Amino acid sequence: VDVNRIMTMTSSDAAATTTANDAAPAPQNPSCPPILRGIQSAVGPALFDRILNCRILLVGSGGIGCELLKNLALSGFRNVEIIDLDTIDVSNLNRQFLFRSHHVGMPKCVVASEAALRMVPPLESEGEDESAKLSPKYLPHHGNVCDNSKFNVPYVQKFALVLNALDNVAARRRVNRLCLAASVPLVEAGTAGYLGQVTVIDKASGTECYECQAKPTQKVYPICTIRSTPSQPVHCIVWAKELYKLCFGTKIEDSMLFEDEESLRADTEAAEKEKEKDGNKSEGFDDEGKKSNDFTDDGSGNNAAGGEKSTYMDIVNTLRSFLGIGSVSDKPQSEWESALRSKAQEALTALFVTEIQKQIGMDRYKTADKVPVPISLYDIANCTNTDILPPTVREEYAPTNIWSPADCISEIASCFVEVAANASPPNPTQPLPEFDKDDDMAMRFVTAASNLRSYVFSIEPLQSLYDAKGIAGNIIPAIATTNAIVAGLQVLQSFHILRAQLAKEEGTLKDMCRYIYCLRDKTRKGYLLQPTTLPEPNPNCFVCRNATISLSLNTKEWTLGMLLNRVIKKELGFAQPSIMIGEDSIVYEEGEDIDPSEYSTNLSKKLVNLPAGGLGHGSSIRVEDFTQDLEVDVSVSHKDHWVIVEKENGKKGEPKEDDREEIEKFEIGGKKPIVAEAAPGKDGTSAEAGSNANGDSVDAKADGADDSDDDDIEVIEADDVNSNGDSKMPAKDSVGSKAPTKKRPLEQPTACNDGAAKKIKLDDAKEKSDEIEVIELD
């Protein structure tokens, strides 16, 4: 992509703010290298001098970061610091052009800064002293931007502006808060396939901050859906990842498919309590409210009332013991491989035949549109015990091929053999690390297992290895061209910011900068870039507007430790929080001079049992974090009954009892509930502000880069993403019939979470808008 052409295309915005002196032809600086003279003539000598001498912070040196560093170097920026935690992977080389194959495993920021430094044009300085003064410096910091000991408010205050080139929400929230606290302008950008957006966040100018709007969150599927009633390819892929944990994981109990006597007993007790609660003591009901004769189905095909185990658990346990046989046995591989394949045949038969037949016999699928069909026993026997080549080693193999059931079986069998042959040192109970989408064997296994599951339940479309990797890794395919475009736009916005600083016009960026959308389809006027004015802040944003937020949870079951770690730190992004009940009753505090044992006794207490009267329905707490100059009031409501409504085939299904862990059952909203107006629900609990009409739980979960909670059945599944991985835009805006005026509607729930168990609802009072939406890559 011709970035210079893109910068010229959007220069009309700059023209409105160009002064008369800048507009006049300026004499060339004799020290200016020829490659920079065009920029010097365009921006004027004063701004050009500012570009040469200002200090810039870039956070992230991946897809957008590489493009940004190239643009900064070739635009004259000579003092740049780069923060990045990541190292270079082979998968980065196709679009992150500053890296080469021999850089794999090295820190991205180190390699990228060295490459960019070589691009900086040398100034034709007259004296040695001046040359030393203006020598370029691109300083890398290989670390986590969330590390408050290194990257804090005083550190950010040293820079003229900050450029974000991040790919996860947690780090973006951190940088957003640091820049707001330091009053330093932030140029934020994101891409998703062919779509992108660039905006400027500035506290002094009163612009919308990064957290003013809901971000795409992970969709949570009920465990019973994954284990027993899949209806979408993603359900099968999540199930296959859990099967991978069950067969190869370091801890077999981490898989949701794992069963032991204790878990079966817990399922039985939970089922009995549910029957008593609903008054259905003589008849059981499944999770869809359908009558289920004389047993209660726990969602895995077990008779929970009798504690009956599944048909596969014992066989899988035995199979795991075979996986280290290749490195400890003196027998030839042909002998132990034969035993291993025989055990693999038993496991696949139990998983894809016996267990399915058992659930059919329990009338599990009596009301289903399609009754599942077990895999052919002949295929399982033939493809596990013979020398049939798996599809990935055949000459005609391609990652986009769709595998037949026989192909899937042979591929799974080959994965078992490969693991056993490569096990070293011998450790049958811990043969492999956790699932990694970049591990070839792991993706072959997951692709094959998920497609077998799809064949059983007649789920389409089937997934190639390439497609399955995108879903399993929560990936929206990156487009290098989009990254280049938004990086060029970020540099343009930087020019506007520096011009305002030079003219001592801080606080005017709303007039000088733009929120720019990068579109896949041309507008009616033929534009692919759509600039709009910077949005106003959300009045309910607790980050930049100190708004009160509401929190609904079971105050009788939640402890302070659960609230601290799951909501305050993970959800709201506080680093070193202090928690107060009332005006001055501190129940927890963190900081450099704070003794952690002082408040440790409160962490295990239920919220209702905390000091100063505890936290019950209608109570409130104040949370402060001086490292981010952030404080928020949280109004707490009690809620002990949770249901979810999952979307199936584009339609809302029946309400189901929420079977997640207690720590995942909470709602976050932007309005403070009024105790006097809380009306009791049907189950005797109070109705809370922020709850959805269909009873969905509201959760502001935002996944970070290193947040890999595979215990939760969560997958980023954007409704705005097509099957080919491209984000969709409303047709009305794609043809340019109406220019966008907002980033996202304030009241809009998370774009990828329509009908899911977790949502964010910021403002029910505002009318819905059909304005343009762009999902930022997280």
N, C-alpha and C positions, 0 to 999 in steps of 0.2 A: 504494500500500500504506500502511496506517496503521501507521507505525513505533512510535507511542506504544502502540498496542494490542499490538504484538509485544513491546515492552519490558515491558509489564504481564504478558503471558503467561509470560515467563521469570523473573519476579521471585521465584518460589518459591526459586530458588537463593540469591538475596540474603537472603531471610528467615532462612535458617539461620545467617547470619553477622552479623545485625543485633544490636547491643548493646541493653541495656535502656534506656539513655539515649536512643539513637536511636529506639527504638520509641515512646517517649512523645511526645505532641504537642509540637512545638517552637515557641517564639514566632517570629513572622515578623520577619525583618531589614528594617528600614524602607528600606534602600537596595536591596532586592531588587525587580526589576521584576515586575509581575504574571505575566508569561508564565513566569517561573522559580520561582514560589512553590510550584507542585506538586512540582517536583524537590527544592526545599529541604525541603519537608515529608517527602518520601519518604526522603531520604538523611540528613537531620539537619543542623543548622547547622555542625558541625565539618567534615564531609565536603564540604558545599556550599562552605564557605570554601576548602577545599583545591582544589576544582574551579575556583574563580575565580582562584586564584593559581598553580596548577601550570603547568609548562612541558611541552608535548606536541610530539612530532615525528611528522609524517605523511609517509610515503614513498609517493608516487603520488597523482595527482589526476585519474584517469580515471573509469571507471564506478563502482567502489566508492568512490574518493576523493571524488567530488562528493557522494555520499550521506553520507559520513563528515563532510565539512566542514559540511554543513547540520546534521547531528546535533550536532556539537561546538559550533557557534555557538548553537544553540537549547537546549543543555544547560548553558550557562554557561561553557564553556572560553574563556578570553580571551587565552591566550598560546600560539599554535600556529605552528610552522614547517613549511613544505611543501617537499618536494624532488620535482622531476619534470623529466625530460629532454625530454618529448614536446611537440609543438605540436598545435594543434586542427585536426582534419580534418573535412570535411563528414560523413563516416560516423559521427562521434561525436555529432552533434547529436540523434539520435533517442533517446538514453538518458542522456547526460551533460548534465543539465538546467541546469547553471550557465553553459553556453556558448550563444551565439547565432551566427547566420550571419556577422555582421560581425566575429566573433572568429576566424574561420578563418585559420590561419597564425600566430596568436599563441601564446606559451607557455601551456600549460594551467595551471601552478601560479600564474602571475601573475593570469590572469583569474579562476580559482577562488578564490584568496585574497581578491581584491577583492569578489567576490560574497558570499563567506561573511562577510566583515567587516561588510558592510551588514546582515547578518542578526543580528549579535550584539546582544542587548537592552542598551540603556544602563542603567547603574546609577543609582539616584536618590541620588547621593552628596551629603552635606551641604556639604563644603568643597571648594575648588578643588584643593588639594594632594592630597586623597584621590582625587578624580576623575582627576587626571593619573596617579596611581599605578596605578589600576585600569583605565586606558584599554586597550581591546582591541588586540592586535597579532597580525596574521596575516601572517607574513613568508615570501615565496616565495623559493626558490632554484632557478633554472632551470639544472640541471646533472645530471650523472650521479652517482648515489649511490656508484658504484664508484670515483670520483675520490678517492684517498686523501689528496691534498693539502688538500682541503676537508672531506670527510666521513670522519673517522677516529674512533678510540676516544675521545680527549679531547672531541671534539665531541658524541658520543652521550651521554657521561656527564653532560652538562648538563641532560638531560631526565628527567622522572619516569617516562615510559614512551614506547614507540614503537608506532605503528600502521602496519601494512603494508597497502597497497592496490595491490599490484603485479600485473603480468600476465606476468612472465617469471621463469624459474628462476634465471638468473645474478644478477639484482639481489636476489632473495629470499635466495639463499645469502649474498650480501654483507651484507645487513642482519642476517641470522641470526647471522653470525659477529661482527659489530660489537657486537651486543647481548650476546652471550655474553661477549665480551672486556671489555665495559664494565659487566657485571652489571646491565643495565637490562632490565626486563620488556618483552617483545615480544608484541603481539596480532596474530596472523597470520590472514588470511582468504583465501578463494578461492572462485570460482564457476565452474560449467561448466553452461551452460543453466539448467535448473530446480534444479540441485543446488548446494549450497554448504556450507562448513564454516568454523568459527571455533575457534581454539585459542590458548592462552597458552603462551609459551616463557619460562622463567625459570631461569637457571643455579642460583640459590640454592635454588630449590624442587625441583630434581632432576627437571624435566619433560623430555619428549622434545623435541629440537630439530628444526628444519625438515629437516635433512639426515640424521636418523636413519632415514628410510625412503626407498626408491627412488621417484624421480619419473618421470612419463611421459616417455619419450625418443622420439626420432625413429626411425621404422622405416626401415631401409636395404634397398633392393631391388637385387638383382644387376643389373648393366648389361645382361646378356644377356636378362633377363626384360623389361626396359623396351624394349629395341631389337627383340626378335624374338618373344618368347612372352608377351605380356600376357594376363592372365586376369581382371583387375579394372578397374573404371573409373579407380581412382587410377593404375594403370600407364599408362593412355592419357593422363591429364592430365599426368603427369610427362613423358611422351614429348612431348606438345604444348608444354610449357614449354621443353624442349630444342630443339624445332623453332623456337620463337620466337627463341631465342638464335642458332640457325643462320641464320635469315633476317634478323633485325634487330639482333642483339647487337653491342655495341661491339667485342668480340673473338670472331670466328667460331670460333676454336679452343677457346673455353670450353665450347662445346656438346659433349656426349658423342656427338652424331651426326656431328660433324666428322671428316673423314678427309683425310689427306695421305700422301705417300709415306713419311714418317718413321714415322707412327703405324701404317701398314700393315706396314712392315718390322718394327716392334716387336711387332705382333700375330703375325707369322709366326715370329719368333724365340721368343716366349713359347710359341706352340703347339708348336714343335719340341722345346723343352726339356721341356714337359709330356709329350709322347709318349715321350721318352727316359726320363723319370723313372718313368713308369708301365709301361715296357717294351712299349709298343704301337707299335713302329716300323713295322710294316707296315700297321696299320689305325688310322684315326682314331676318336676317340670324342667325342661332343658333351658339353655340360655336364651332361647328365642321365645320363651313363654308357652311352648307347645307341651302338651301332656306327654309324659314319657313312661307310661305304665307303672311298674313297681320299683323303679330304680332312679337314681339321680345321676345323670351323666356329668362327669367333671370336665368334659371338653377334650379328653385325650383318648376316649374310647374305653376308659376304665369303668367298672361298676363301683362307683365311689362308696356306695352303701356297704358293699362287701369287701372293699379294698383290693380288688383284683388287679394284678399287674398287667401291663401290656404284653404282647406276644414277642416283642423284640428286645426287651431290656437285658435279659440274661444272655442272649446270643451276642449282643453287642459287647457286653462285658468280656465274654470269652474271646471275641474277635480282637479286642484291644490287647489282650495278652499275646497274640500272635505277632503283633507289629514289630517286636524287637527280635524276632526269631532269626532273621537273616544275619545278624551280627554276632549271635552267640552260639549258633548251631554248627556242628562239624559236618552236617549232612550237605550234599550238593543242593544248590538252589532249586533244582527241579523237584526235589523231594519235599522241602518245606513249602515251596510255592504251591504244590498240589494241595497240601493240607490247608494253606491259607485261602486258596480259591474256593475250596469246599466250604470253609467257614463263611466266606463272603457270600456264597450262594445261599446259605442258611439265613444270613442277616438280611439280604435283599428280599428273600421270600417272605420273611417275617414282616418287613417294612412295607412292601408293596403288594403283598397278596394276603397273608394270614390276618394282619391287623385290619386291612380294609374289609375283608370278609366278615370279621368279627363285628365291626361297627355297622355294617349293613344288616347283620343278623340282630343287632340291638335296635333296629329301626331308626338309626341315627339320621338316615337320609330319606325317610319316608316322605317328607314334604319337599325335598329338593327337586329342582327342575331336571337335573340329570343325576342319575345314580352312578357313583364311581365304579369303574371297571378295573379289576386287578390286572397287573401286568402278567403276561403269559409265562407260565411255569417253564415251558419249553425254552423260551428266550433266555430266561434266567439261568437255567441249567446249561444251555448250549454256550452262552457267551461268558460264563465264568469258569468253565472247566475245559475250554479248548483254547487253541492258539489263534483265535480270531483277533486280528489287529484292531486296536482301538482307533477311532477316527482321527485322532491328532497325530498319528504316526504314518498315516497313509499318504501316498504321493499327491493325491487330489485334495488334501486337506486345506481348508481356509477358515479363518476365525469367524467368518460370516455364515458358515454352513449350519444347517439345522439337522440335528442328529435324530435318528430313529430310536425306538426303544432298545433295540439290540445294540446300537452304537453306544447309547448311554450306559447300558449294563457293562459292556466290555471296557468302557472308559473308567467306570468306578472300580472294577476289578483290577485294572492296571494301576490305579492310584494306590490301592491297598498293597499290591506287590512292590510298588516303588517305595512306599514308606517303609515297609519291612526290610527291603534291601539296603536302604540308605540309613537306617537307624544306627546312630553312633554318637556318643557311647551308648551301649545297650541300656535302655530305660523304658521298659514296656508301658509304664504308667504315665510317661510324659514324653511321647515321641515327637510332638510337633509344637511350635509356638501357636499363638492365636491366629485366627483367620486374617489373611492379608490379600487384598484384591490384586496385588502385584505379584503374588506367588503363583507360578504356573500350575502346579499340582492342585492347589486350593481352588483355583477358578475352574479347572477341569472337573473336579469333583462336584462343586456346587452347581455348575451348569448341567452336568449329567443328572444329578439327583433332583434338581428342580424340574427338569423336563420330564423325568419319569413321573414325578408328582403331577405335572400338568397333564400327561397322558392319562393318568388314573382318573382325574377329575374333569377331563375334557375341557381344559382351560386353554384359550388361545389369546394372543399368538404365542407359539413356542419361541424360545430365546436361543439365539446363537451365543457362542462364547463371548463374542464382542459385546452383544447387547446385555448379556447377563452381568458382565463386568461393570458396565455402566450403572446398572441397578444395584448390584451388591455393594459397590463402592460409593453410592449416592453421587454419581458423577453427571454433571451436565457437560458435554464435550466442549472443550475450550477451542475458540477460533482465534488464531494468531492475528488475523486482520482486525478483528474487533478490539483486541488488546492494543494494537498499534493506534487505532483511531482514538480510543479514550485517553491513551497516554498523551497524544498530541493535544487533545482538548484540555487535559490537566495543565499542560505547560502554558497554554493560552490564558487559562484562569489565573495562573501564577503571575503572568505579566500584569493582569488587571489589579491583582492584590498589591504587587510591588509599586505600581503606579499610584495607587491610593495612599500607600505608606509614604511614598516620596513626597506627595502633595500634602501630607499631614491631614488626610481625609479619612482616618479610621472611622469605622461605623457607617460607611457609605457603600459597602460592598453589595448590598442588595440592589443598588442601582447600577453598579458597574459589572457585576458578574452574572452568570446565567446558570440555570439548571438545564443541562443539555441531554437529550435522548438520542441514542444511536439506534436507528430503526433497521429492520431487515428489509421491509418493502418501502418503496418510495411513497411520499405523500402525493396528493393530487397536483402539487406544484413541482414535483420531481425531486424533493429533498429527502436525503437520508439522515440528516441531522436536524433535530427539532429543538431549538432553544426556547426556554420559558423563563419567567421571572422566578427568583428564589422563593420557595414557599415560606409562609408564616409559621412560626413555632406552634406546635400543638399545645393548647393551654392545659391539657391533662398530662403533659410529659413531666415525670418526676425528676428527670435529669437536668433539663434546662429551665424548667418552670416551677420546680419544687412543689409539684402538685401532689395531693394525697392520693394514694392508691389503695384499692381494697384487696383483701386477701381472704379467701374462704377455704377452710380446712376443718378437720376434726380436732378441735382443741383438747379433747379428752384423750386422744391417741397420740398426737404429735408431741414430741419433746422439743426442748429448746435447741438441742443439737441438730435435730432434723430440720428445724426452721432455719438455723444458721447455715448449714451446708447446702441444703437443697434449694432453698428460696433466696435467702439473702446473698449468699456468695455465688451460687451457680446460676440462679435465675436473674437476679438483679445486678450481679457483677460487682458487689462490694469486695474490696481487697482486705481492709483491716477495719471491720465494723465495730461500732459501739452500739449496744441496744439498750434503750431506756423505756421503762413503763412509767407513764406520767411525765412529770417535768424533770425529776432529778433521781429517780430510782433506777440505777444502772444494774442490769442483770447480766450483762456480758460486755467485755471490752478487749480489744486487741491493740497492740502498738509496741513501739520499741521499748518503752519504759514500763510496760504492764507485765505483771506476773501472771502467766497463764493459769496457774493453779488457783488464783484468787476467785475466779468465777467458774471453775471446772465443775463444781458440785451442781450448778444449775443446768448443765447441759443434758443431764439424764432425766430431769424433771419434766413431767407433763406440763403443757402450757398453762392449764388451769391451776396448776399447783405452784407456779412461780411466785417469788416474793412480790410485795406491793399489790396484792389482790389477784395476781395471775392474769392470764389472758383468756377471756371468754368471749361470748358473742357481744359485739358492740365495743370491745376494748380497742385500744390503739397503742402503738409503739412508735418510737422515733429511732431511726437508724442513721448513724453518722459515720462518715469516713473522711478523715482529714487529709489522707493521702491523695484523695481525688476532689477535695473541696465539695463534698456531696452530702446532702442530708435529705431524708424523706420520711414523711409520716405514713404509717401503714395502719389502716383500719381493718380489724380482724372480725370475721364472722364465722360462726360455727356451722358446719355442714357435715353430716355423718352418713348421708345416703347419696350414692353416685351411680348414674347410669350413662351409657354411651349409645350413640346411634351411628352405626357405620354405614357408609355409602356402598351400595352393591349394584353394579351395572347401571350407574348413573342415578339410582333412586335410593332414597333413605330406607333403611331396613327397620326392623322392629327394635325398640329400646332394649338394651341388654344390661345386666348387672355388670358394673365395672369390676373386673377381677384383677386389676393391677395391685401392686403393693401399696400400702397406705401412704408411703412417702411420695408417691406419684399422683395422689388424689388431692388436687388443690386448684383454685381458680385465682387468677390475677386480673384485676380490672382497674379502671381509672376513676371510679366514682366511690365516694365514701358512703357506706350504707347507714341508714338511720334506724336505730334500734326500735323506735316507737312505731315505725311503719313496716317492720318486718312481719309479713304474714306467714303463718304456719303452712307448710305444704301438706300433701296427703299423708306423708309418712311421719308427720309430727315435727319435722324440722322446719327451720325458718327459711324463707326465700331471701336470697342474697342478691345485692346489686351486682351486675356483671354476669349473672348466670344466663345461659342461653335458654330460649324457650323450649327447646327439645331436650334439655337436661344434659347437654354435652359439658364435660369438664373443660374449664378454660385454663390454659397453661401457657406461659410465655417462654417455653423452653427454646434456647438457642444454642446450637451445638458449636463448640469450639474446634480448633484444629486437632487437639490431642484428646478430645472427648470421644472415647470409643466404648460407650456403655453397651456392649453387645448383650448384656443381660436383659436390657429393655428391648422389646420388639418394636424398634423404631426405624423408620426409613424416611428419608426426605423424598417426598413424592409430590411435586408441584403439579397442581391442576393446570398451570400455565405452561407446562412443558409437553411438547408433542412426543410421539413414540420415537421419533428420530433424535430426541434430545434438545430440540430447539424450542425456546420459549415462544409462546403465542402472544400476539397483541390483538386487542379488539379490532374487528374489521373496520369499524367506523373510523378509528384513528389511523389505521394502516394506510388508508387512502387519503388521509389528510383532510377530511371534511371538517375536522374540529381540532384545533391546536390544544395540546394539553396545558393545563394551568396548574396542576398539582402533581406531586410525586405519586401519591396514593390517596384515596379517600380516607379521611381520618377515622371513619367508623368502620372501614373495611377490615374484616378478619384477615389473618395471615393468608396470603394468596394461595399457598399450597395446602391449605388445611380445611377446605370446605367440606363439612360433614365429618371431620375427623374428631378424635377424642379430645384433642387439645387445640385451643384457639386463643386468640387475643381479640378482645373487643374493646376498643378504646372509647368509643363514644356512640351510644345508641341514639342520642338525641339528634344527631346530624343526618341530613338526607343523603341517600346513596347517590354516588356520582358515577357516570360512565366514562370518566376521564381515563387517560392512558395509564397503564401499569407496566412496570418493568421490574423483574425479579433480580435482585443483586445476588451474585454468586457467593455462597457462604461455605 
